[in-house]
Amino acid sequence: MSDFAIEDFADPLRELARRVTGGVEVTLYWSPHDNSTTVEVWQPASGELLVFDVPPERALEAYYHPFAEFAPSFDELVPVADA
């Protein structure tokens, strides 16, 4: 077994990008095993962690706008009365 194969098995995800904005850390990962991409959103203050898969062609968009992945379509929005 080559050294590359051992390293690949030990660390299956490759970190492609990481940023911290407003106390939230966002990391983009790629898996060489299946070419999948994953975005991880972590808020250290609360300890909350959100991890989701995203199609590779949308990985960079999801990295820069991770919460947009969970936004409903405009058809699903419910109007809120003015206060």
C-alpha positions as CSV (number, residue, x, y, z in Angstrom):
1,M,0.0,0.0,0.0
2,S,1.4,3.4,-0.9
3,D,1.8,6.3,1.5
4,F,-0.8,8.3,-0.5
5,A,-3.4,5.6,0.0
6,I,-2.8,5.5,3.8
7,E,-3.0,9.3,4.0
8,D,-6.2,9.3,1.9
9,F,-7.8,6.7,4.1
10,A,-6.9,8.4,7.4
11,D,-8.3,11.8,6.3
12,P,-11.1,11.2,3.8
13,L,-12.2,14.9,3.7
14,R,-10.1,17.6,2.3
15,E,-10.6,21.2,3.5
16,L,-11.0,23.5,0.6
17,A,-11.9,26.8,2.3
18,R,-12.5,28.2,5.7
19,R,-13.8,31.6,6.9
20,V,-15.1,33.2,10.1
21,T,-17.7,35.9,9.8
22,G,-19.8,37.3,12.7
23,G,-18.6,34.6,15.1
24,V,-19.7,31.8,12.7
25,E,-17.1,29.5,11.2
26,V,-17.9,28.1,7.7
27,T,-15.8,25.3,6.2
28,L,-16.0,23.7,2.7
29,Y,-14.9,20.1,2.4
30,W,-14.4,17.7,-0.6
31,S,-14.2,13.9,-0.5
32,P,-11.8,12.4,-3.0
33,H,-13.6,9.0,-2.5
34,D,-16.9,10.0,-4.1
35,N,-16.3,13.6,-5.3
36,S,-18.9,14.9,-2.8
37,T,-18.8,18.3,-1.2
38,T,-19.9,19.3,2.3
39,V,-20.4,22.6,4.1
40,E,-20.0,22.8,7.8
41,V,-21.3,25.8,9.8
42,W,-20.2,26.1,13.4
43,Q,-21.0,28.7,16.0
44,P,-18.5,28.4,18.9
45,A,-20.6,30.6,21.2
46,S,-23.5,28.2,21.3
47,G,-21.7,25.1,20.2
48,E,-24.2,24.5,17.4
49,L,-22.9,22.6,14.4
50,L,-24.7,22.3,11.0
51,V,-23.3,20.0,8.3
52,F,-24.9,19.5,4.9
53,D,-24.0,18.0,1.6
54,V,-24.2,20.1,-1.5
55,P,-23.8,19.3,-5.1
56,P,-20.2,20.0,-6.3
57,E,-21.4,22.5,-8.9
58,R,-23.0,24.6,-6.1
59,A,-20.3,24.1,-3.4
60,L,-18.8,27.6,-3.6
61,E,-22.2,29.3,-3.6
62,A,-23.2,27.2,-0.5
63,Y,-19.9,28.1,1.1
64,Y,-20.5,31.8,0.7
65,H,-24.2,31.7,1.5
66,P,-24.8,28.6,3.7
67,F,-28.1,29.7,5.2
68,A,-29.6,30.3,1.7
69,E,-29.5,26.6,1.3
70,F,-32.3,26.3,3.9
71,A,-34.4,29.3,2.7
72,P,-37.9,28.3,1.5
73,S,-38.9,29.3,-2.0
74,F,-41.0,32.5,-2.4
75,D,-44.1,30.3,-2.9
76,E,-43.7,28.9,0.6
77,L,-43.3,32.2,2.4
78,V,-46.1,33.4,4.6
79,P,-46.8,37.1,4.9
80,V,-46.4,38.7,8.3
81,A,-48.7,41.5,9.4
82,D,-47.1,44.9,10.1
83,A,-46.6,45.6,13.8
